[in-house]
Amino acid sequence: MNRRNFVRNMATSASGIILGSGLLQATEADAQIPPNAGAEGRIKKMMSYRKLDAHVHLGLSNDPPELNVDFAERLGIDRMFLSKPVTRGPGAPEDFRACNDVILAAMKRYPGKLSGMLTLNPTYKKESLEEIKRCTGEGMIGIKVYYQVKINDPLFYPIIEKAAEMKMIILMHAEASLGIGGYRMKYDQKIKPLASIPEDFIEAAARYPEAMLQYAHTGGGPDWEYACKALRNSPNVYVDVSGSNNENNMVEFAVKTLGEGRVLFGSDNMYYQSVGKIMDARLTEEQKKKIFFDNYHNILKKGGYHVD
């Protein structure tokens, strides 16, 4: 099944309001979906997988949390792990507190569907540590950081240490613009020079082997082959496949290179694309279950959080 056509036909409008009915026939490689299953059969198969969205946002546009919940229900996503990072300006404490308040409100509104990932800025050590205490006290279960500070910067050390102590994962932005996010960024520091690249993750992961780090959106435009190869020997770095990039063999390559336990499902709000690329991947039934649900759930359980 061509991945782009799978995604295109799962949504008949730009907003993805209605699931399509024109899915292409499956290839022999996708043994879990028989060629004669038809659109209804493929959607039924997709809905049979439990899913945890390990990378999704709220408040980066004017969309309300109801839209997140609507997509979750349409695609059978058990729970979304939301964040609202500071994407403009210096990321002062008042800015990241306001962002976290948006997530806390959504969590309270939809407690059975939305969980929170707090954001912060390691430049402000005291305020960031206070924010971890405040937000985890309100039920947040992880940290999502943008590119105010590289993940291997000494400013980040107290944050990583605290997250490791609490057994929380840190989801770190890896820049997804053209030419950014893979090895090429090392030679082009003019565009967002503080965005973390694979080498930065490797250094932080080696310094803190007890920490859990999440390399963001391999499907969002980075050089995913290079990133996976670079991160191969950093077992405490996980990658999520979120993003609109649906290149052939991306998910399979990540599984082969990193192992099936280090690849996470996430959408980065590219819902149909991110579900479609896993459904279409030439993987076993067990591998798909791990990516969609089990791998992230195992991370959450380390911190005492269970999804029923």
N, C-alpha and C positions, 0 to 999 in steps of 0.2 A: 504494500500500500504506500503510495507516495505521501510523504508526511505533510507537505504543503497542501495537497488536495484534501487530505484527511481533516486538517484544521479548517480549511476554507469551507468545507461542506458541513462541518459541525455547527457553524453559525451562519445564518442567512442574512444577518445585518451586521453593521459595523460594531454595534454595541452588544452583539451576541445574545439577542433577546430570545430567539427561537432556535432550537437545535434543527439542523438541516436533515434532509432525507435522501441526499444524493451521494452518500459515501461510496468510494470506489471499492472494487473487489479487493480482498486481502491477497497478499502473496503467500506462497507456500511457506515462507520463513515464519510467518505469524501463525503458529500452530494453534494458538488459543482462540482465534476467530476464524471459523470455517469460511471458505470462499462463498458459500451460499447463505451466509447468515443474514445478509441484507442490512439495511440501515438500522432497523429496529433491534436486530440481534447484536449489532456492534455497540449500539448505545447501551443496551442491557448489560453487555459484557463490561463496558467502561464503568457503569454504575455499580458493578459488583465488587469493585476494589474499594477498600477503605482508603481514605486519603487525608494526609495532614499537609497543609500548605505552609511550608517552612520559610517562605519569603513573600510577604504581601504587604501592601501599604494602604493607609487611609489618610486622607487629608492633603495629598499632594496636588489634588484638584478640588473641585467643589462637590465631588460625589459624596453622598452620605453613606454611612455604614450599611444601610439597607441594600445598597448595590453589591457590596461584598457578600452579604448573606444570600442574596439572590443567586449570584454565581455559584456560591458554595452548594446551594440546594440543587441547582441545575446540573452540576457536575459531580455530585456525591462526595463533596469534601466535608469530612467530619468536623474539622476545626481549622480555622485560619489563625496564624500567628502574626499579628499586625504590628507595624511600626510607623512612625511618622518622623523621619530624620530631618534635621535642619539642613536644607539644601542651598540656602543663600545666606550671605552675611557671615559674620564671625562666629556664630553659634554660641552666643552668650548664655549664661545660666537661665535668664528669664525666657530666652527663646526655646531652649530644650525642655524647660519645665512646661511651657505652654503646649508644645508638641505632645508631651506625655499625657497632659490633661485630656487632650482629644482622644487618645487611645483608651485611657481609663474610663471615660464617659461611654465609649463604644462597648467596652467590656461589660460594663454594668447594664447596658441596654440589651446586650445579647450574650449573656453569660454561658450559654450552652454552645455557642458557635465561634466566638471571637476571644482570643487570648492575646496578651500584650507583650511586646518587646520594647523595652525602654530605650530612649536615645540619650546621649550625653556628649560632652566635649572634654576629652582628657586634659586640655589646656587648663581647665578649671578643676583641679584635683579635688579640693574640699567639696565644692558644690556637686561634682559628679558622684562622689562617694555618698554624699547625702541623698542624691537622687536615686541611686541604686537602693538604698534603704527605704526611701519613701515608696518607690514604685513596686518593689518586691513585696513590701508590706501590704500593698493593694492587690497583689495577685499576679504581677508580671513575672515572666519566667525566663527572660533572656535579654540580651543587649543587642541593639542594632546601631552601628556607627557609620557615619558618612566619611568624607575625606578631609576633615579639619586637621587630623593628625594621622600619620602613617601607623600601621599596627605594630611595627617594630621600633617605634620611637620610644625612648625612655619615659616620656610623658604617659605612655600607655601602660607601663608596667603595673602601677597600682590598680588599674582597672582590670587588667588580665588576672592579677593575683586575687582580687576580690571575686571575680567571676569563677575562677577555678575553685576557690574556697567554697562557694555556694553551688558548685557543679552546674553552672549555667553556660550555655553556648554564647559566643560572640559572633554575630553575623556582621561581617565587614564588607563594606562597599568595595567592589573592584571595578574600576571605571570601564564603561562599555562603549565609549565612542570609537570611531574608526581609528585603528592604529594604537588603541589604548587597552590596557588590561592584560597584555601578554608581553613577550620579550621586547617588542618594539618600543614600549614605553620607556625602557631604560635609556634610550637614545633620544627621546623627545620629552624634555622636561618643561616645555613651554605651555603645555595644556594640562591644567590641574596637576601640578607636580606633587601634591601630597596624597594623591590617590594611591592605594596600596597595590603592588604587583606581586606575582607569585614569590619572588625572592624575599619580599618583606614578610609574607606569611611563613615561609620556611624558617627565617631567623627567629620570629616570635614563637613559633611552635617548638623549635629546638630549645629555646630558653625556658619555655614553660610546657614541658611534655604532659603535665597534668591538666592543661587547659584544653578547651574544645573551641576550635575556630571554624567558621563557615565562610568559604570563599564564594562570593555572590555571583549569581547569574552567568554561569558558563554559556548559557544560551542567549545572552544579552549582547553579544558582539565581540567579546574578547577572543584572543587566540586560544581557543579551548584545548587544542592538541598540545600546545606548548605548556599551558597551565597544568593540565593533568600530568604530563610527563615530569614537570618540575616538582609537583607536589607528591609524587609517587612515594617518596620515602619520608613523608611527614604524616604519620598515621593519625595524628590528632587534628588534622585539617580535613574537613568535609567540603564537598562541592554541591551546590544546588544547580539544577538544570533550568532554572527560570529564564524567561526572556522570549522574545519573538523570533529568535534565530532557530530555524528548524533544519539545519544542515544534516544530511544523511550521515549516519554512523556516530553522531555526537554522543548520544547516551550510551551506546554500546562501547565506544572508545573509553569513556569515563569508567564504566564498570570493569572493562578489561585491564585498564591501567591502574586504577585505584583500589579495585575490589568492590564487590557488590554491597558491602556494608558502609561505604563512605559516600554514596551518591544519594542525594535527597531530592524529593519533589518540592518544587516551589514555583510560583507563577510570576512573581513580580508584577502582578495584575495583568499578565498576558495569559489569561485563563485557558482558553481553548488550545492555544499553541502548546502550552506546557503540559497539558493532559495528553494532547495528541501525540507529542513526540515520544512519550513513554509507551502509550498504547501501541504505537507503530514500531517501536524498537524491537530488534531481533533478540529478544531476551526470553528466559524461561518464565513460567508463571510465578515461581517463587521469587525470582529476581524483581519482577514488577511489583509484587506485594511488598518487598523490602523497600524499594524506592518510594512507592506511594505512601507507605505508612510505617512499617516496622523500624526502619533505620532511625527516623526522627523520634519515634516513640521511645526507642531504647535510650536515646540521648536525654529525653525528658525524664525518663524514669530514674536516671542517675541523680537528678535533683529532687526526686520524690514526687514528680508530677505524672499522673496517669490519665489517659483518655479512655473513658468507658466505651 
